Amino acid sequence: MRMRFEPEAEEEFEAACGLLVDRLVRWAGEQGLPVDGYMAETVLDYRHLATTDGRLGLWESRHVEELLLSWLPQQVTELPG
């Protein structure tokens, strides 16, 4: 599966993201593990939109730090209840 997308390859990224999230949700279900498909999609969006190399499968500690301390607080709001 293709795991690198240029910023302008939005349709290709969306298709791959949907497939990856579906596979993750299915795999986690088979393992009896909880998974939040929305959060998985949000994490892939971060890697595609907020980093310059477009590599969905390469994560360094700086990416995780930026995701947790910057991207998620700015992009995701969880409403009470």
N, CA, C and O atoms as a CHARMM CRD file, in Angstrom:
* protein
*
  324
    1    1 MET  N      0.83800  -1.17400   0.00000 PROA 1      0.00000
    2    1 MET  CA     0.00000   0.00000   0.00000 PROA 1      0.00000
    3    1 MET  C      0.88800   1.24500   0.00000 PROA 1      0.00000
    4    1 MET  O      1.90500   1.30700   0.69100 PROA 1      0.00000
    5    2 ARG  N      0.49000   2.19600  -0.76500 PROA 2      0.00000
    6    2 ARG  CA     1.21600   3.45600  -0.83200 PROA 2      0.00000
    7    2 ARG  C      1.09000   4.19300   0.50100 PROA 2      0.00000
    8    2 ARG  O     -0.00500   4.31500   1.04900 PROA 2      0.00000
    9    3 MET  N      2.22400   4.68400   1.02000 PROA 3      0.00000
   10    3 MET  CA     2.23800   5.34300   2.32800 PROA 3      0.00000
   11    3 MET  C      2.87200   6.72900   2.27900 PROA 3      0.00000
   12    3 MET  O      3.19800   7.29600   3.32200 PROA 3      0.00000
   13    4 ARG  N      3.05200   7.28000   1.07500 PROA 4      0.00000
   14    4 ARG  CA     3.61500   8.62400   0.94400 PROA 4      0.00000
   15    4 ARG  C      2.74900   9.40500  -0.03500 PROA 4      0.00000
   16    4 ARG  O      2.45700   8.93600  -1.13600 PROA 4      0.00000
   17    5 PHE  N      2.34200  10.60600   0.38100 PROA 5      0.00000
   18    5 PHE  CA     1.44400  11.41300  -0.43100 PROA 5      0.00000
   19    5 PHE  C      1.87700  12.87400  -0.39300 PROA 5      0.00000
   20    5 PHE  O      2.11600  13.43600   0.67600 PROA 5      0.00000
   21    6 GLU  N      1.97300  13.46800  -1.55100 PROA 6      0.00000
   22    6 GLU  CA     2.24000  14.90400  -1.64300 PROA 6      0.00000
   23    6 GLU  C      0.99100  15.64800  -1.15900 PROA 6      0.00000
   24    6 GLU  O     -0.11400  15.11400  -1.25000 PROA 6      0.00000
   25    7 PRO  N      1.15300  16.87000  -0.64800 PROA 7      0.00000
   26    7 PRO  CA    -0.00200  17.61300  -0.11900 PROA 7      0.00000
   27    7 PRO  C     -1.13900  17.77000  -1.13700 PROA 7      0.00000
   28    7 PRO  O     -2.30900  17.77000  -0.75600 PROA 7      0.00000
   29    8 GLU  N     -0.81200  17.90100  -2.40100 PROA 8      0.00000
   30    8 GLU  CA    -1.85000  18.09900  -3.41800 PROA 8      0.00000
   31    8 GLU  C     -2.56100  16.79900  -3.81900 PROA 8      0.00000
   32    8 GLU  O     -3.54800  16.84200  -4.55400 PROA 8      0.00000
   33    9 ALA  N     -2.08000  15.66400  -3.35400 PROA 9      0.00000
   34    9 ALA  CA    -2.68400  14.36500  -3.68000 PROA 9      0.00000
   35    9 ALA  C     -3.78300  14.03200  -2.67700 PROA 9      0.00000
   36    9 ALA  O     -3.77000  12.97000  -2.05500 PROA 9      0.00000
   37   10 GLU  N     -4.72300  14.94200  -2.53000 PROA 10     0.00000
   38   10 GLU  CA    -5.75000  14.82000  -1.49400 PROA 10     0.00000
   39   10 GLU  C     -6.66800  13.61800  -1.71900 PROA 10     0.00000
   40   10 GLU  O     -6.96600  12.89100  -0.77200 PROA 10     0.00000
   41   11 GLU  N     -7.11400  13.39800  -2.93900 PROA 11     0.00000
   42   11 GLU  CA    -8.01800  12.27500  -3.19700 PROA 11     0.00000
   43   11 GLU  C     -7.34100  10.93600  -2.92400 PROA 11     0.00000
   44   11 GLU  O     -7.94300  10.03600  -2.33800 PROA 11     0.00000
   45   12 GLU  N     -6.09100  10.81100  -3.35000 PROA 12     0.00000
   46   12 GLU  CA    -5.35300   9.57300  -3.12500 PROA 12     0.00000
   47   12 GLU  C     -5.12800   9.34300  -1.63200 PROA 12     0.00000
   48   12 GLU  O     -5.26100   8.22300  -1.13800 PROA 12     0.00000
   49   13 PHE  N     -4.78600  10.42300  -0.91800 PROA 13     0.00000
   50   13 PHE  CA    -4.59900  10.31400   0.52700 PROA 13     0.00000
   51   13 PHE  C     -5.89300   9.88600   1.21200 PROA 13     0.00000
   52   13 PHE  O     -5.88100   8.98100   2.04700 PROA 13     0.00000
   53   14 GLU  N     -6.99600  10.52100   0.87200 PROA 14     0.00000
   54   14 GLU  CA    -8.27800  10.19700   1.50400 PROA 14     0.00000
   55   14 GLU  C     -8.64400   8.73300   1.29500 PROA 14     0.00000
   56   14 GLU  O     -9.13000   8.07800   2.21700 PROA 14     0.00000
   57   15 ALA  N     -8.41400   8.21600   0.08900 PROA 15     0.00000
   58   15 ALA  CA    -8.71700   6.81000  -0.18800 PROA 15     0.00000
   59   15 ALA  C     -7.83700   5.89000   0.65000 PROA 15     0.00000
   60   15 ALA  O     -8.32400   4.92700   1.24300 PROA 15     0.00000
   61   16 ALA  N     -6.54700   6.18800   0.69900 PROA 16     0.00000
   62   16 ALA  CA    -5.62000   5.36300   1.48000 PROA 16     0.00000
   63   16 ALA  C     -5.92400   5.46800   2.96400 PROA 16     0.00000
   64   16 ALA  O     -5.86800   4.46400   3.67400 PROA 16     0.00000
   65   17 CYS  N     -6.24300   6.65200   3.44300 PROA 17     0.00000
   66   17 CYS  CA    -6.56900   6.86400   4.84800 PROA 17     0.00000
   67   17 CYS  C     -7.79300   6.03600   5.22700 PROA 17     0.00000
   68   17 CYS  O     -7.79500   5.35900   6.25500 PROA 17     0.00000
   69   18 GLY  N     -8.82000   6.09100   4.40700 PROA 18     0.00000
   70   18 GLY  CA   -10.01600   5.30600   4.67300 PROA 18     0.00000
   71   18 GLY  C     -9.72600   3.81500   4.74300 PROA 18     0.00000
   72   18 GLY  O    -10.23900   3.11300   5.61500 PROA 18     0.00000
   73   19 LEU  N     -8.90300   3.33900   3.82200 PROA 19     0.00000
   74   19 LEU  CA    -8.54500   1.92600   3.80700 PROA 19     0.00000
   75   19 LEU  C     -7.73100   1.53900   5.04500 PROA 19     0.00000
   76   19 LEU  O     -7.98900   0.50700   5.66400 PROA 19     0.00000
   77   20 LEU  N     -6.75200   2.36700   5.39900 PROA 20     0.00000
   78   20 LEU  CA    -5.94000   2.08900   6.58600 PROA 20     0.00000
   79   20 LEU  C     -6.78000   2.06000   7.86300 PROA 20     0.00000
   80   20 LEU  O     -6.62300   1.16900   8.69800 PROA 20     0.00000
   81   21 VAL  N     -7.66300   3.03200   8.00500 PROA 21     0.00000
   82   21 VAL  CA    -8.50000   3.09600   9.20500 PROA 21     0.00000
   83   21 VAL  C     -9.44700   1.89900   9.25100 PROA 21     0.00000
   84   21 VAL  O     -9.63800   1.30200  10.31100 PROA 21     0.00000
   85   22 ASP  N    -10.04200   1.54400   8.11000 PROA 22     0.00000
   86   22 ASP  CA   -10.92200   0.36700   8.07700 PROA 22     0.00000
   87   22 ASP  C    -10.17000  -0.88700   8.48100 PROA 22     0.00000
   88   22 ASP  O    -10.67600  -1.69500   9.26000 PROA 22     0.00000
   89   23 ARG  N     -8.96700  -1.05500   7.95700 PROA 23     0.00000
   90   23 ARG  CA    -8.16800  -2.23800   8.29600 PROA 23     0.00000
   91   23 ARG  C     -7.78200  -2.24100   9.77000 PROA 23     0.00000
   92   23 ARG  O     -7.79500  -3.29100  10.41300 PROA 23     0.00000
   93   24 LEU  N     -7.44100  -1.08400  10.30600 PROA 24     0.00000
   94   24 LEU  CA    -7.09500  -0.99100  11.71900 PROA 24     0.00000
   95   24 LEU  C     -8.28700  -1.36200  12.59600 PROA 24     0.00000
   96   24 LEU  O     -8.14600  -2.13800  13.54000 PROA 24     0.00000
   97   25 VAL  N     -9.44400  -0.81800  12.29100 PROA 25     0.00000
   98   25 VAL  CA   -10.64200  -1.08600  13.07800 PROA 25     0.00000
   99   25 VAL  C    -10.98800  -2.57600  13.01100 PROA 25     0.00000
  100   25 VAL  O    -11.33400  -3.17700  14.02800 PROA 25     0.00000
  101   26 ARG  N    -10.89600  -3.16800  11.82900 PROA 26     0.00000
  102   26 ARG  CA   -11.18800  -4.59600  11.68100 PROA 26     0.00000
  103   26 ARG  C    -10.19100  -5.44000  12.46900 PROA 26     0.00000
  104   26 ARG  O    -10.57900  -6.36400  13.18400 PROA 26     0.00000
  105   27 TRP  N     -8.90200  -5.11800  12.33400 PROA 27     0.00000
  106   27 TRP  CA    -7.86200  -5.86900  13.03900 PROA 27     0.00000
  107   27 TRP  C     -8.05100  -5.76000  14.55800 PROA 27     0.00000
  108   27 TRP  O     -7.99200  -6.76500  15.26700 PROA 27     0.00000
  109   28 ALA  N     -8.27400  -4.55100  15.04600 PROA 28     0.00000
  110   28 ALA  CA    -8.45200  -4.34400  16.48400 PROA 28     0.00000
  111   28 ALA  C     -9.67000  -5.11300  16.98800 PROA 28     0.00000
  112   28 ALA  O     -9.63400  -5.69800  18.07100 PROA 28     0.00000
  113   29 GLY  N    -10.73700  -5.11300  16.21200 PROA 29     0.00000
  114   29 GLY  CA   -11.92600  -5.86400  16.60100 PROA 29     0.00000
  115   29 GLY  C    -11.64500  -7.35300  16.71200 PROA 29     0.00000
  116   29 GLY  O    -12.12300  -8.01100  17.63600 PROA 29     0.00000
  117   30 GLU  N    -10.87300  -7.88500  15.77700 PROA 30     0.00000
  118   30 GLU  CA   -10.50900  -9.30500  15.82000 PROA 30     0.00000
  119   30 GLU  C     -9.65100  -9.63100  17.03500 PROA 30     0.00000
  120   30 GLU  O     -9.68700 -10.75300  17.54000 PROA 30     0.00000
  121   31 GLN  N     -8.88300  -8.65600  17.50300 PROA 31     0.00000
  122   31 GLN  CA    -8.01200  -8.84300  18.66300 PROA 31     0.00000
  123   31 GLN  C     -8.71800  -8.52800  19.97600 PROA 31     0.00000
  124   31 GLN  O     -8.16500  -8.74000  21.05600 PROA 31     0.00000
  125   32 GLY  N     -9.93600  -8.02200  19.87600 PROA 32     0.00000
  126   32 GLY  CA   -10.66400  -7.62700  21.07600 PROA 32     0.00000
  127   32 GLY  C    -10.12700  -6.34900  21.69300 PROA 32     0.00000
  128   32 GLY  O    -10.24700  -6.13600  22.89900 PROA 32     0.00000
  129   33 LEU  N     -9.53600  -5.50000  20.86600 PROA 33     0.00000
  130   33 LEU  CA    -8.93900  -4.25200  21.34700 PROA 33     0.00000
  131   33 LEU  C     -9.81200  -3.06200  20.95900 PROA 33     0.00000
  132   33 LEU  O    -10.35600  -3.02400  19.85500 PROA 33     0.00000
  133   34 PRO  N     -9.94600  -2.10500  21.85200 PROA 34     0.00000
  134   34 PRO  CA   -10.70800  -0.90900  21.49500 PROA 34     0.00000
  135   34 PRO  C     -9.88100  -0.00800  20.58400 PROA 34     0.00000
  136   34 PRO  O     -8.66800   0.11800  20.75700 PROA 34     0.00000
  137   35 VAL  N    -10.53200   0.60700  19.63000 PROA 35     0.00000
  138   35 VAL  CA    -9.85700   1.56800  18.76300 PROA 35     0.00000
  139   35 VAL  C    -10.87700   2.63100  18.35300 PROA 35     0.00000
  140   35 VAL  O    -12.04900   2.33500  18.11700 PROA 35     0.00000
  141   36 ASP  N    -10.41200   3.84200  18.27700 PROA 36     0.00000
  142   36 ASP  CA   -11.25300   4.95900  17.86600 PROA 36     0.00000
  143   36 ASP  C    -10.87800   5.30900  16.42800 PROA 36     0.00000
  144   36 ASP  O     -9.82000   5.88800  16.18200 PROA 36     0.00000
  145   37 GLY  N    -11.74200   4.96000  15.48500 PROA 37     0.00000
  146   37 GLY  CA   -11.47000   5.21300  14.07600 PROA 37     0.00000
  147   37 GLY  C    -11.28200   6.69300  13.77000 PROA 37     0.00000
  148   37 GLY  O    -10.44200   7.06000  12.94800 PROA 37     0.00000
  149   38 TYR  N    -12.06400   7.54000  14.43000 PROA 38     0.00000
  150   38 TYR  CA   -11.92900   8.98500  14.22400 PROA 38     0.00000
  151   38 TYR  C    -10.53300   9.46300  14.62500 PROA 38     0.00000
  152   38 TYR  O     -9.91900  10.26200  13.91800 PROA 38     0.00000
  153   39 MET  N    -10.03900   8.97400  15.75600 PROA 39     0.00000
  154   39 MET  CA    -8.71400   9.39500  16.21600 PROA 39     0.00000
  155   39 MET  C     -7.62900   8.87900  15.27100 PROA 39     0.00000
  156   39 MET  O     -6.66500   9.58900  14.98700 PROA 39     0.00000
  157   40 ALA  N     -7.78200   7.65800  14.79100 PROA 40     0.00000
  158   40 ALA  CA    -6.81200   7.11600  13.83300 PROA 40     0.00000
  159   40 ALA  C     -6.77800   7.97500  12.57200 PROA 40     0.00000
  160   40 ALA  O     -5.70500   8.26600  12.04300 PROA 40     0.00000
  161   41 GLU  N     -7.94400   8.37800  12.09400 PROA 41     0.00000
  162   41 GLU  CA    -8.01300   9.24300  10.91100 PROA 41     0.00000
  163   41 GLU  C     -7.37900  10.60300  11.19600 PROA 41     0.00000
  164   41 GLU  O     -6.68000  11.15300  10.34500 PROA 41     0.00000
  165   42 THR  N     -7.61800  11.13900  12.37800 PROA 42     0.00000
  166   42 THR  CA    -7.04900  12.43300  12.75900 PROA 42     0.00000
  167   42 THR  C     -5.52700  12.37300  12.80400 PROA 42     0.00000
  168   42 THR  O     -4.85500  13.31200  12.37700 PROA 42     0.00000
  169   43 VAL  N     -4.98500  11.27900  13.31700 PROA 43     0.00000
  170   43 VAL  CA    -3.53500  11.10800  13.38500 PROA 43     0.00000
  171   43 VAL  C     -2.94400  11.05800  11.97200 PROA 43     0.00000
  172   43 VAL  O     -1.90300  11.66300  11.71500 PROA 43     0.00000
  173   44 LEU  N     -3.59700  10.34600  11.06700 PROA 44     0.00000
  174   44 LEU  CA    -3.11800  10.29900   9.68200 PROA 44     0.00000
  175   44 LEU  C     -3.23900  11.66700   9.01500 PROA 44     0.00000
  176   44 LEU  O     -2.36800  12.06000   8.24000 PROA 44     0.00000
  177   45 ASP  N     -4.31200  12.38800   9.31300 PROA 45     0.00000
  178   45 ASP  CA    -4.45100  13.75000   8.78200 PROA 45     0.00000
  179   45 ASP  C     -3.28000  14.62600   9.23100 PROA 45     0.00000
  180   45 ASP  O     -2.71700  15.37900   8.43600 PROA 45     0.00000
  181   46 TYR  N     -2.92500  14.51800  10.50500 PROA 46     0.00000
  182   46 TYR  CA    -1.78800  15.28500  11.00600 PROA 46     0.00000
  183   46 TYR  C     -0.53000  14.97200  10.18500 PROA 46     0.00000
  184   46 TYR  O      0.16000  15.87600   9.71600 PROA 46     0.00000
  185   47 ARG  N     -0.25300  13.68900  10.02400 PROA 47     0.00000
  186   47 ARG  CA     0.98800  13.30500   9.33200 PROA 47     0.00000
  187   47 ARG  C      0.97400  13.76300   7.88400 PROA 47     0.00000
  188   47 ARG  O      2.02500  14.07600   7.32500 PROA 47     0.00000
  189   48 HSD  N     -0.19500  13.80700   7.27300 PROA 48     0.00000
  190   48 HSD  CA    -0.29700  14.24800   5.87600 PROA 48     0.00000
  191   48 HSD  C     -0.28000  15.76700   5.74500 PROA 48     0.00000
  192   48 HSD  O      0.38300  16.30900   4.86100 PROA 48     0.00000
  193   49 LEU  N     -0.99800  16.44500   6.61100 PROA 49     0.00000
  194   49 LEU  CA    -1.18700  17.89200   6.45200 PROA 49     0.00000
  195   49 LEU  C     -0.16300  18.75200   7.18200 PROA 49     0.00000
  196   49 LEU  O      0.18400  19.83300   6.70500 PROA 49     0.00000
  197   50 ALA  N      0.32100  18.29400   8.32400 PROA 50     0.00000
  198   50 ALA  CA     1.15200  19.15200   9.16500 PROA 50     0.00000
  199   50 ALA  C      2.64300  18.86600   9.05900 PROA 50     0.00000
  200   50 ALA  O      3.44800  19.59100   9.64300 PROA 50     0.00000
  201   51 THR  N      3.02300  17.83600   8.33300 PROA 51     0.00000
  202   51 THR  CA     4.44000  17.55000   8.14400 PROA 51     0.00000
  203   51 THR  C      4.75400  17.63100   6.66200 PROA 51     0.00000
  204   51 THR  O      3.87900  17.41600   5.82200 PROA 51     0.00000
  205   52 THR  N      5.97700  17.93500   6.34700 PROA 52     0.00000
  206   52 THR  CA     6.31500  18.23800   4.95600 PROA 52     0.00000
  207   52 THR  C      6.70500  17.04600   4.10700 PROA 52     0.00000
  208   52 THR  O      6.71000  17.15200   2.88100 PROA 52     0.00000
  209   53 ASP  N      7.03000  15.92000   4.70900 PROA 53     0.00000
  210   53 ASP  CA     7.52300  14.81100   3.89600 PROA 53     0.00000
  211   53 ASP  C      6.43600  13.87800   3.38000 PROA 53     0.00000
  212   53 ASP  O      6.70900  13.05600   2.50600 PROA 53     0.00000
  213   54 GLY  N      5.21200  13.97900   3.89400 PROA 54     0.00000
  214   54 GLY  CA     4.10400  13.19300   3.39600 PROA 54     0.00000
  215   54 GLY  C      4.17400  11.70800   3.67200 PROA 54     0.00000
  216   54 GLY  O      3.47000  10.92800   3.03000 PROA 54     0.00000
  217   55 ARG  N      5.00300  11.30100   4.60600 PROA 55     0.00000
  218   55 ARG  CA     5.20000   9.87500   4.88800 PROA 55     0.00000
  219   55 ARG  C      4.34000   9.44600   6.06400 PROA 55     0.00000
  220   55 ARG  O      4.61800   9.79600   7.21100 PROA 55     0.00000
  221   56 LEU  N      3.29900   8.68800   5.77100 PROA 56     0.00000
  222   56 LEU  CA     2.35500   8.27900   6.81200 PROA 56     0.00000
  223   56 LEU  C      2.93000   7.25200   7.76300 PROA 56     0.00000
  224   56 LEU  O      2.52300   7.19300   8.92300 PROA 56     0.00000
  225   57 GLY  N      3.86800   6.44100   7.29700 PROA 57     0.00000
  226   57 GLY  CA     4.37500   5.34200   8.11300 PROA 57     0.00000
  227   57 GLY  C      5.62700   5.64100   8.89700 PROA 57     0.00000
  228   57 GLY  O      6.07100   4.79700   9.67600 PROA 57     0.00000
  229   58 LEU  N      6.21300   6.80600   8.72500 PROA 58     0.00000
  230   58 LEU  CA     7.44200   7.15200   9.43900 PROA 58     0.00000
  231   58 LEU  C      7.12300   8.13500  10.55000 PROA 58     0.00000
  232   58 LEU  O      6.70100   9.26400  10.29800 PROA 58     0.00000
  233   59 TRP  N      7.33000   7.69100  11.78300 PROA 59     0.00000
  234   59 TRP  CA     7.07000   8.53700  12.94400 PROA 59     0.00000
  235   59 TRP  C      8.33800   8.65700  13.76700 PROA 59     0.00000
  236   59 TRP  O      8.97400   7.66100  14.11100 PROA 59     0.00000
  237   60 GLU  N      8.68900   9.88200  14.07000 PROA 60     0.00000
  238   60 GLU  CA     9.81000  10.16300  14.97200 PROA 60     0.00000
  239   60 GLU  C      9.22800  10.78500  16.23200 PROA 60     0.00000
  240   60 GLU  O      8.07300  11.21300  16.24100 PROA 60     0.00000
  241   61 SER  N     10.01100  10.83600  17.28000 PROA 61     0.00000
  242   61 SER  CA     9.49400  11.37500  18.54500 PROA 61     0.00000
  243   61 SER  C      9.00200  12.81400  18.39000 PROA 61     0.00000
  244   61 SER  O      8.05300  13.21600  19.06200 PROA 61     0.00000
  245   62 ARG  N      9.63100  13.58100  17.52300 PROA 62     0.00000
  246   62 ARG  CA     9.18800  14.97300  17.32300 PROA 62     0.00000
  247   62 ARG  C      7.78400  15.03300  16.72500 PROA 62     0.00000
  248   62 ARG  O      7.02700  15.95900  17.01800 PROA 62     0.00000
  249   63 HSD  N      7.42800  14.04200  15.88100 PROA 63     0.00000
  250   63 HSD  CA     6.07800  14.00100  15.32000 PROA 63     0.00000
  251   63 HSD  C      5.04800  13.70300  16.40200 PROA 63     0.00000
  252   63 HSD  O      3.99100  14.33300  16.44900 PROA 63     0.00000
  253   64 VAL  N      5.35000  12.75700  17.25900 PROA 64     0.00000
  254   64 VAL  CA     4.42600  12.40300  18.33700 PROA 64     0.00000
  255   64 VAL  C      4.25500  13.59100  19.27800 PROA 64     0.00000
  256   64 VAL  O      3.14000  13.90100  19.69600 PROA 64     0.00000
  257   65 GLU  N      5.35000  14.25100  19.60700 PROA 65     0.00000
  258   65 GLU  CA     5.28800  15.41900  20.48700 PROA 65     0.00000
  259   65 GLU  C      4.43000  16.51900  19.87900 PROA 65     0.00000
  260   65 GLU  O      3.57800  17.08600  20.56300 PROA 65     0.00000
  261   66 GLU  N      4.64400  16.82800  18.60700 PROA 66     0.00000
  262   66 GLU  CA     3.86800  17.88500  17.96200 PROA 66     0.00000
  263   66 GLU  C      2.39000  17.49700  17.86300 PROA 66     0.00000
  264   66 GLU  O      1.50700  18.33000  18.07200 PROA 66     0.00000
  265   67 LEU  N      2.13200  16.23100  17.54300 PROA 67     0.00000
  266   67 LEU  CA     0.75700  15.75500  17.46800 PROA 67     0.00000
  267   67 LEU  C      0.04000  15.95400  18.80200 PROA 67     0.00000
  268   67 LEU  O     -1.05900  16.50500  18.84900 PROA 67     0.00000
  269   68 LEU  N      0.67000  15.50100  19.88100 PROA 68     0.00000
  270   68 LEU  CA     0.02300  15.53400  21.19100 PROA 68     0.00000
  271   68 LEU  C     -0.05100  16.93200  21.80000 PROA 68     0.00000
  272   68 LEU  O     -1.04600  17.28400  22.43400 PROA 68     0.00000
  273   69 LEU  N      0.98900  17.72000  21.60900 PROA 69     0.00000
  274   69 LEU  CA     1.03500  19.02700  22.28300 PROA 69     0.00000
  275   69 LEU  C      0.50500  20.18000  21.45300 PROA 69     0.00000
  276   69 LEU  O      0.16000  21.22700  22.00100 PROA 69     0.00000
  277   70 SER  N      0.43400  20.00700  20.13700 PROA 70     0.00000
  278   70 SER  CA     0.00800  21.10300  19.28200 PROA 70     0.00000
  279   70 SER  C     -1.20900  20.76100  18.43200 PROA 70     0.00000
  280   70 SER  O     -2.26500  21.38100  18.56100 PROA 70     0.00000
  281   71 TRP  N     -1.05000  19.77100  17.56800 PROA 71     0.00000
  282   71 TRP  CA    -2.07300  19.46300  16.56200 PROA 71     0.00000
  283   71 TRP  C     -3.41000  19.07800  17.20100 PROA 71     0.00000
  284   71 TRP  O     -4.43800  19.68100  16.89300 PROA 71     0.00000
  285   72 LEU  N     -3.40300  18.09900  18.06900 PROA 72     0.00000
  286   72 LEU  CA    -4.67700  17.65000  18.64700 PROA 72     0.00000
  287   72 LEU  C     -5.36800  18.74800  19.43500 PROA 72     0.00000
  288   72 LEU  O     -6.56800  18.94400  19.24300 PROA 72     0.00000
  289   73 PRO  N     -4.67800  19.48400  20.32000 PROA 73     0.00000
  290   73 PRO  CA    -5.38100  20.55500  21.04300 PROA 73     0.00000
  291   73 PRO  C     -5.96100  21.63500  20.12400 PROA 73     0.00000
  292   73 PRO  O     -6.97700  22.24800  20.44900 PROA 73     0.00000
  293   74 GLN  N     -5.31700  21.86400  18.98300 PROA 74     0.00000
  294   74 GLN  CA    -5.80500  22.89800  18.06100 PROA 74     0.00000
  295   74 GLN  C     -6.89200  22.38700  17.12400 PROA 74     0.00000
  296   74 GLN  O     -7.75900  23.15800  16.71100 PROA 74     0.00000
  297   75 GLN  N     -6.86300  21.11400  16.78500 PROA 75     0.00000
  298   75 GLN  CA    -7.73200  20.58600  15.74500 PROA 75     0.00000
  299   75 GLN  C     -8.93600  19.78800  16.24100 PROA 75     0.00000
  300   75 GLN  O     -9.93500  19.66500  15.53200 PROA 75     0.00000
  301   76 VAL  N     -8.84300  19.24700  17.45500 PROA 76     0.00000
  302   76 VAL  CA    -9.88400  18.34300  17.93400 PROA 76     0.00000
  303   76 VAL  C    -10.49500  18.89500  19.21900 PROA 76     0.00000
  304   76 VAL  O     -9.78300  19.23100  20.16600 PROA 76     0.00000
  305   77 THR  N    -11.79200  18.97900  19.23700 PROA 77     0.00000
  306   77 THR  CA   -12.51400  19.41200  20.43100 PROA 77     0.00000
  307   77 THR  C    -13.44900  18.28800  20.84100 PROA 77     0.00000
  308   77 THR  O    -14.24400  17.81200  20.03000 PROA 77     0.00000
  309   78 GLU  N    -13.36400  17.87100  22.06000 PROA 78     0.00000
  310   78 GLU  CA   -14.28600  16.85500  22.57400 PROA 78     0.00000
  311   78 GLU  C    -15.29700  17.55600  23.46000 PROA 78     0.00000
  312   78 GLU  O    -14.94800  18.21800  24.43700 PROA 78     0.00000
  313   79 LEU  N    -16.55000  17.39200  23.09500 PROA 79     0.00000
  314   79 LEU  CA   -17.61000  18.01200  23.86300 PROA 79     0.00000
  315   79 LEU  C    -17.99000  17.12800  25.04600 PROA 79     0.00000
  316   79 LEU  O    -17.91700  15.90200  24.95200 PROA 79     0.00000
  317   80 PRO  N    -18.38600  17.72700  26.13700 PROA 80     0.00000
  318   80 PRO  CA   -18.80000  16.92800  27.30200 PROA 80     0.00000
  319   80 PRO  C    -19.93900  15.97800  26.94900 PROA 80     0.00000
  320   80 PRO  O    -20.86300  16.33600  26.21900 PROA 80     0.00000
  321   81 GLY  N    -19.85600  14.75200  27.48500 PROA 81     0.00000
  322   81 GLY  CA   -20.91300  13.76400  27.27000 PROA 81     0.00000
  323   81 GLY  C    -20.82700  13.14400  25.92000 PROA 81     0.00000
  324   81 GLY  O    -21.64500  12.29000  25.57900 PROA 81     0.00000
